[in-house]
Amino acid sequence: MLLEQDRLIPEEQLNHHRFQETLSLLKALIGTPSFSGEESFTATLIQCFLQNRGVETHRKLHNIWAFNKFYDPGKPTILLNSHHDTVKPNIGYTNDPFRPMVIGDKLYGLGSNDAGGSLVTLLATFLHFYERLNLPYNLCYAATAEKETSGENGLKLVLPDLGPLDFAIVGEPTLMNLAAAEQGLMVLDCTVTERSRHAARDEGDSAIYQTLKDIEWFSTFTFPKVSATLGLVKMSVTTVNASGRHLVAPGACSFTVDIRMTDAYSRDEVLAVVRQHVNCTVEPRDVYLRPSIIDIDHPVILTAMTLGCKTYVSPETPDQALLNIPSVKLGPGDSARSHMPDEYIFISEIQHGIKIYIQILENIIFTLINQ
């Protein structure tokens, strides 16, 4: 039987366990551009980092994954996943976004917070358990691509290669709190078409004026059903474009709508409501990220809460939406810093993240072995 004291990790081990090499890897990732779809070099960095530590790796395009050394197909598998792609630098940067810079406790650089901190912290956690004998579960570490653009060649591409999965920790900046529920995402491309005419002639309505009527509906309509966990479905018009020139009332105007989904409506139900109320043509994009909710009584949630992690509902939608298993978003850093100029993460957040990740998995080992 595993005793209570056996699951405790010495503080000095946590403070020094792979921390310097973890920090060095994060700096190398910051210094290597990895925009969505262009992550080849950061994928190689991660792959070499693992291989240099004796870990067998798998690769498909820019996705890297590995299993614990004593993988047992008869045991459940926990996925540790985060992404290594970034958005392009915010135009407000005053620092070189690709130059990792440490000032006090802050590490600056593009991708440091979103989601490099989570990526390397989960990697350090994976290596902590990599050679552990008699784990009651397997671990699969996956560093995936194209999250920022919801691309086809990221986690979605490699999920079939990862085998059966039972639970996932998705690394995103959450201040090490638990995003136990997340809204989904649907994007609509809308178009109003009218007859183009000279601006001085009164020959019918302008496509712009018709568009304004539909935009007004999107900005004021409230879906009647409210999710007990995720609240209201939210719609926001994010782009508007009218082709044409001065003196010509345009014949077409297009706009994009961002819809944050809840479990109260299916994709088709929301589409039906929209099409019933607007005059524009409405076409949903191929990307659809369903909402995610985990039972608050799940052992991982309960374990993390005993360690001081709080639960919350996230309005953001990561790759977690692609998973058809219980999952939670959890990681060092703060989502408020994501995509901001001069992005940074506190080095102490990375240290704390490693400690919490390891302690969660150690506590689950203790619970499973003593059942």
Summary of the structure (lengths in Angstrom):
residues: 371
radius of gyration: 23.4
end to end distance: 9.8
largest distance: 87.0
contacts: 1232
relative contact order: 0.19
helix: 33%
strand: 26%
